[in-house]
Amino acid sequence: MSSKLIKNPIIEKILSGIGIIVIGYVLLILTFLLAAVFQGLLSRLFGLFIQLNENSPYTIIPGIMRQLFLIFIFFISWLILHKSKLPDFWKATYLVVPLATIFVTIGIFFYQTPAIVYLLGLIFGVAVFYYLYKTKKSWLYYFSFFFICIVMLLVQFLKIEI
């Protein structure tokens, strides 16, 4: 009886959507933990050569560390989204990670000018949507995209600090 229920296309789509939200949320938590570890390791590495503190003349270092993390996420994302043979559900679920990372990075770099955050976020969002449309991706990718867009808009509107 339960296998018939799961084979129902509507139930399958609902369960897939719930799965993307729940697993995507867990992936976001893991990504932010990874970011903390990654930046902590980079701070220690840079600390071997320069002194990093609030009075440090090297104010560009935190930005560089964020960019290095973004490159790291891009590399992992390229492997998962383009080189792996994972089913669309898992790729679409993972898509939450690079999208959130880019949206958060835009927010961090331009937090003092919210208009630029919204403009760059919109440009990036339209570009991602266009890519999904042109490559005829499954609805799962669109679901992940809209899920993370809504979450990031809520973070911005509610002034949630990450």
C-alpha positions in Angstrom: 0.0 0.0 0.0 2.7 2.5 0.9 4.7 1.9 -2.3 1.6 2.8 -4.3 1.4 6.0 -2.3 5.0 7.0 -3.1 4.5 6.2 -6.8 1.7 8.7 -6.9 3.4 11.6 -8.9 1.8 14.3 -6.7 3.0 12.6 -3.4 6.4 12.0 -5.0 6.8 15.7 -5.8 5.6 16.8 -2.4 8.1 14.4 -0.7 10.9 15.6 -3.1 10.1 19.2 -2.2 10.2 18.5 1.6 13.4 16.5 1.1 15.1 19.4 -0.7 14.0 21.8 2.1 15.1 19.5 5.0 18.3 18.2 3.5 19.1 21.6 2.0 18.8 23.2 5.5 21.1 20.6 6.9 23.6 21.3 4.1 23.4 25.0 4.8 24.3 24.4 8.5 27.2 22.1 7.4 28.3 24.7 4.9 28.4 27.5 7.5 30.3 25.2 9.9 32.7 24.4 7.1 33.1 28.1 6.4 34.0 28.7 10.0 36.6 25.9 10.0 38.0 26.9 6.6 38.4 30.6 7.7 39.8 29.5 11.1 42.5 27.4 9.3 43.2 30.3 6.9 43.5 32.7 9.9 46.0 30.5 11.5 48.0 30.1 8.3 48.0 33.9 7.6 48.8 34.4 11.3 52.1 32.6 10.8 53.2 35.5 8.5 51.2 38.5 9.6 49.5 39.7 12.8 45.7 39.6 12.4 43.6 41.6 14.9 41.2 44.5 14.8 44.1 47.0 14.6 45.8 45.1 11.8 46.7 47.1 8.7 45.7 44.0 6.6 42.0 44.7 6.5 41.7 43.0 3.1 42.6 39.5 4.5 39.0 38.6 5.7 37.7 39.5 2.2 40.4 37.3 0.6 39.4 34.4 3.0 35.8 34.7 2.0 36.7 34.7 -1.7 38.9 31.6 -1.2 36.0 29.9 0.5 33.8 30.8 -2.5 36.3 29.3 -4.8 36.4 26.2 -2.7 32.6 25.9 -2.8 32.7 26.5 -6.6 35.2 23.6 -7.1 33.1 21.2 -5.0 29.9 22.4 -6.8 31.5 21.8 -10.2 32.4 18.3 -9.2 29.0 17.5 -7.8 26.8 19.3 -10.3 28.8 18.6 -13.5 31.0 15.6 -13.0 29.0 13.4 -10.8 26.4 11.0 -11.9 24.1 11.7 -9.0 20.3 11.8 -9.7 18.7 15.2 -10.2 17.2 15.1 -6.7 20.6 15.1 -5.0 22.2 17.6 -7.4 19.2 20.0 -7.0 19.4 19.5 -3.2 23.1 20.4 -3.2 22.4 23.4 -5.5 21.2 25.2 -2.3 24.8 25.3 -1.1 26.5 27.3 -3.9 23.5 29.5 -4.3 23.3 30.4 -0.6 27.1 30.9 -0.5 27.0 33.4 -3.4 24.0 35.3 -2.0 25.6 35.5 1.5 28.9 36.6 0.0 27.1 39.4 -1.9 25.4 40.4 1.3 28.6 40.4 3.3 30.6 42.4 0.8 27.9 45.0 0.2 26.0 45.1 3.5 26.5 48.8 3.9 24.5 49.5 0.7 21.4 47.3 0.7 20.4 48.6 -2.8 23.5 47.0 -4.3 22.8 43.8 -2.4 19.3 43.6 -3.9 20.6 44.6 -7.4 23.4 42.1 -7.5 21.2 39.4 -5.9 18.6 40.1 -8.6 21.1 40.0 -11.4 22.6 36.8 -10.1 19.1 35.3 -9.5 18.0 36.1 -13.1 21.2 34.6 -14.5 20.7 31.4 -12.5 17.0 31.2 -13.6 18.0 31.8 -17.2 20.7 29.1 -17.0 18.1 26.6 -15.5 15.7 27.5 -18.3 18.2 27.3 -21.2 19.6 23.9 -20.0 16.0 22.6 -19.4 16.7 21.4 -15.9 14.2 19.4 -13.9 11.7 21.2 -11.7 13.7 20.1 -8.7 16.4 22.7 -9.6 13.8 25.4 -9.9 12.4 24.4 -6.5 15.9 24.6 -4.9 16.5 28.0 -6.5 13.2 29.5 -5.3 13.6 27.9 -1.9 17.0 29.5 -1.4 15.9 32.8 -2.9 13.0 33.0 -0.4 15.3 32.1 2.5 17.9 34.7 1.5 15.3 37.4 1.1 13.9 36.6 4.5 17.5 36.8 5.9 17.9 40.2 4.3 14.4 41.6 5.2 14.5 40.4 8.8 18.1 41.6 9.2 19.3 38.2 10.3 23.0 38.1 11.0 24.8 35.0 9.8 
